[in-house]
Amino acid sequence: MEKYKMYVSVVHQQVYHYPDDSPWEYEVNVTEEYIPVFHRLFHQVDRLEFRNFLRAHLPYIPYHYDQDNHDIDTRTMKIYALIHEFTDDKSKQFIEKLPYFR
C-alpha cells in the first residue's frame, strides 16, 4: 500500500497534507485507510470540547465528574498512539515521555 506524508497538529486539531499549510507538530507517513481516522478523532474531540463549553455554564456539575473530559483524554491518547505508530524516532521518543503515553 502506498504511504502518504501528512502533517499533524494536535494543538490545532488538524491534519495537513502540505507542510506549508499551517504550523504542525508531527510528520507522519500513513496508508490511506488511516487518514479518516485522524480526521474522525479530531472531529470527536472538537464536539466533546463544545459540550464541555456548554457544561461549563452549569455550576452545579463539578468539572471532575464530567465524562466528556475523560472521553477527550481517551481520544487524545488515541491520537498520540496513532502518531507514535507512524512518525519518526525522535517524535516517538518525545511522545513516550508524555503523561498520556504512560
C-alpha positions in Angstrom: 0.0 0.0 0.0 1.1 3.5 -0.8 2.1 5.7 2.1 1.1 9.4 2.4 3.0 12.0 4.2 0.8 14.1 6.5 1.5 16.8 9.0 -0.5 16.7 12.2 -1.1 19.5 14.7 -2.5 18.2 17.9 -2.7 21.8 19.2 -4.9 22.9 16.3 -6.6 19.5 15.9 -5.8 19.4 12.2 -4.2 17.2 9.6 -2.4 18.9 6.8 -1.3 17.4 3.5 1.4 20.0 2.8 4.0 21.3 5.3 3.4 24.9 4.5 -0.4 24.8 5.0 -0.1 25.8 8.7 2.0 25.1 11.7 2.2 21.4 12.7 3.9 19.3 15.4 4.3 15.9 13.8 5.1 14.4 10.4 3.5 11.0 9.8 3.6 8.5 7.0 0.3 6.6 6.8 -1.6 4.5 4.4 -4.8 5.9 3.0 -7.0 3.9 5.4 -5.7 5.9 8.4 -6.3 9.4 7.1 -10.0 9.4 8.0 -9.2 8.0 11.5 -7.2 11.2 12.3 -10.0 13.4 11.0 -12.6 11.5 12.9 -10.7 11.6 16.2 -10.1 15.4 15.9 -13.8 15.9 15.0 -14.9 13.9 18.1 -12.6 15.9 20.3 -14.0 19.1 18.8 -17.6 18.0 19.6 -16.7 17.0 23.1 -15.0 20.3 23.8 -18.0 22.2 22.6 -20.2 20.1 25.0 -17.7 20.9 27.8 -18.1 24.6 26.9 -21.8 24.3 27.3 -21.5 22.3 30.6 -19.1 24.9 32.0 -22.1 27.3 32.3 -23.8 24.9 34.8 -22.0 25.5 38.1 -23.8 22.6 39.8 -21.9 19.9 37.8 -18.4 19.6 39.1 -15.7 19.5 36.5 -14.1 16.3 37.7 -17.4 14.4 37.4 -17.8 15.2 33.7 -17.5 12.1 31.5 -16.7 14.3 28.5 -13.3 15.2 30.0 -12.4 11.6 30.2 -13.6 11.0 26.7 -11.4 13.8 25.4 -8.4 12.3 27.3 -9.1 8.9 25.8 -9.2 10.3 22.2 -6.1 12.4 22.8 -4.3 9.2 23.9 -5.5 7.5 20.7 -4.3 10.4 18.6 -0.8 10.2 20.2 -0.8 6.5 19.8 -1.5 6.8 16.1 1.1 9.5 15.7 3.6 7.3 17.6 2.9 4.4 15.2 3.6 6.4 12.0 6.2 9.0 12.9 10.0 9.2 13.1 12.1 8.0 16.1 12.7 11.5 17.5 9.0 12.2 17.7 8.4 8.7 19.1 10.8 9.3 21.9 9.1 12.6 22.8 5.6 11.0 22.8 6.8 8.2 25.0 7.7 10.8 27.7 4.2 12.3 27.7 1.9 11.5 30.6 -0.8 10.4 28.1 1.5 7.7 26.8 2.5 6.1 30.1 
